[in-house]
């Protein structure tokens, strides 16, 4: 198999100018490094024209004493930054998360903690519109243009059109379909007609508003972003050896998949398409931490998608996932699976530990445990636990059983067991209030 090489050229034409011939595989450019003490909260997004990068920078201990930050976590800040990759200038900076670009590269929609609202920032004049839509409709936005109208989808499978900068309500809701339900944590295609979503462990592509055109990729991946022509889907998933994450591109017409970053030693995460077919992604490795751009991505060798997608059963048992650890005897046991590549992790661990103290004070028969993504470095895991004073127990999780947790799709993720049986799970970060409400609901169940 051909190996990708690290060539610092911005695209196929630049590589032709430098080498006199087209590259044999994908090429990569390091275009914006992270500061040594800076993390990235969730995804980053490139503007469709490829010039501007939007991401939520995260730093610990950067807020004044008493400021509670995101989701009730002390001494932590997430700040939406927009960077001009040509000049390296920061064009916008505000406390918040989940920025996503409009199709014309002129606006971002994001959750503003500064204003406590869903907001839209305008790049040409630096103006901001607040209260675009009620925050209860969800964040983790994706933005499409459907039949000349601007369309936003959210993490909670809601969607709404915009009239200018304001949502047209009531919002729509992704339709539940036979065998797959609604799915979890969708991203919308650029034409607004399809979504990528998670269904029992794999990435599924389906219609936004009906049950047509369902494609199960069979891949246990995450953050599946549609190309502008709608043919390709970029996502990240675990490397075959379990040592980090890689970028894959699915051809939805031919039902094939390409591994784009097979030549890079670190983890490649959160791919985002430009209109001209390049991929921006976050990279975390011993050689570099920051954002990169991949060109010539379709030159990577392709192979068929799995012929029979392997779906995870809700009949999973404790012994299937954590055989090295005796089955719990508590009425409920929650296990949160996390990794160092997700900047949600410090917040989630602190909220989990706070919830544990609350459950103990109320004498609930509930235990809270942690397990870690096998690809994370032990030194990084220990540093995060130490910095955040985490004392929660950790149980072993092998690479072979990691896929059974669904944390491949979304990290962190939490599984709930009653005795030795899995009875519920949630993908993504759970706040202190989320955990209290969830455990309250589960303890009221009769079965």
WOURJO-V458444 format. One record per residue. RES is the residue in one small letter. OMEGA is omega as a letter, one per 30 degrees, with the letter a starting at -180 (999 if undefined). Layout:
res	omega
RES	OMEGA
RES	OMEGA
This chain:
res	omega
x	l
x	l
x	l
x	l
x	l
x	l
x	a
x	l
x	a
x	a
x	a
x	l
x	l
x	l
x	l
x	a
x	a
x	a
x	a
x	l
x	l
x	l
x	a
x	a
x	l
x	l
x	a
x	l
x	l
x	a
x	l
x	a
x	l
x	l
x	a
x	a
x	a
x	l
x	l
x	a
x	l
x	a
x	l
x	a
x	l
x	l
x	a
x	l
x	l
x	a
x	a
x	l
x	l
x	l
x	l
x	l
x	a
x	l
x	l
x	l
x	a
x	l
x	l
x	l
x	l
x	l
x	a
x	l
x	a
x	l
x	l
x	a
x	a
x	l
x	l
x	a
x	l
x	a
x	l
x	l
x	l
x	a
x	l
x	a
x	l
x	a
x	a
x	l
x	l
x	a
x	a
x	a
x	l
x	a
x	a
x	a
x	l
x	l
x	l
x	a
x	l
x	a
x	a
x	l
x	a
x	a
x	l
x	l
x	a
x	l
x	a
x	l
x	l
x	a
x	a
x	a
x	l
x	a
x	l
x	l
x	l
x	a
x	a
x	a
x	l
x	l
x	a
x	l
x	a
x	l
x	l
x	a
x	l
x	a
x	a
x	l
x	l
x	l
x	a
x	a
x	l
x	a
x	a
x	l
x	a
x	l
x	l
x	l
x	a
x	a
x	a
x	l
x	a
x	a
x	a
x	l
x	l
x	l
x	a
x	l
x	l
x	l
x	a
x	l
x	a
x	a
x	l
x	a
x	g
x	l
x	l
x	a
x	l
x	a
x	l
x	a
x	l
x	l
x	a
x	a
x	l
x	a
x	a
x	l
x	a
x	l
x	a
x	l
x	a
x	l
x	l
x	a
x	a
x	l
x	l
x	a
x	l
x	l
x	l
x	l
x	a
x	l
x	a
x	l
x	a
x	l
x	l
x	a
x	l
x	a
x	l
x	l
x	l
x	l
x	l
x	a
x	a
x	a
x	l
x	a
x	a
x	l
x	a
x	a
x	a
x	l
x	a
x	l
x	l
x	a
x	a
x	l
x	l
x	a
x	l
x	l
x	a
x	l
x	a
x	a
x	l
x	a
x	l
x	a
x	a
x	l
x	l
x	l
x	l
x	l
x	a
x	l
x	a
x	a
x	l
x	l
x	l
x	l
x	a
x	a
x	a
x	a
x	a
x	a
x	a
x	l
x	l
x	a
x	l
x	a
x	a
x	a
x	l
x	a
x	a
x	l
x	l
x	l
x	l
x	l
x	l
x	a
x	a
x	a
x	l
x	a
x	a
x	l
x	a
x	a
x	a
x	l
x	l
x	l
x	l
x	a
x	a
x	l
x	l
x	a
x	l
x	l
x	a
x	l
x	l
x	a
x	l
x	a
x	a
x	a
x	l
x	l
x	l
x	l
x	l
x	a
x	l
x	a
x	l
x	a
x	a
x	a
x	a
x	a
x	l
x	l
x	a
x	l
x	l
x	l
x	l
x	l
x	l
x	l
x	l
x	l
x	a
x	l
x	a
x	a
x	l
x	l
x	l
x	a
x	a
x	l
x	a
x	a
x	l
x	l
x	l
x	l
x	l
x	l
x	l
x	l
x	l
x	a
x	l
x	a
x	l
x	l
x	l
x	a
x	a
x	l
x	l
x	a
x	l
x	l
x	a
x	l
x	a
x	a
x	a
x	l
x	a
x	a
x	l
x	l
x	a
x	l
x	l
x	l
x	a
x	a
x	a
x	l
x	a
x	l
x	l
x	l
x	l
x	l
x	a
x	l
x	a
x	l
x	a
x	a
x	l
x	a
x	a
x	a
x	a
x	l
x	l
x	l
x	a
x	l
x	f
x	l
x	a
x	l
x	l
x	l
x	l
x	a
x	a
x	a
x	l
x	a
x	a
x	l
x	l
x	l
x	l
x	a
x	l
x	a
x	l
x	l
x	l
x	a
x	l
x	a
x	a
x	l
x	l
x	l
x	a
x	a
x	l
x	l
x	l
x	a
x	999
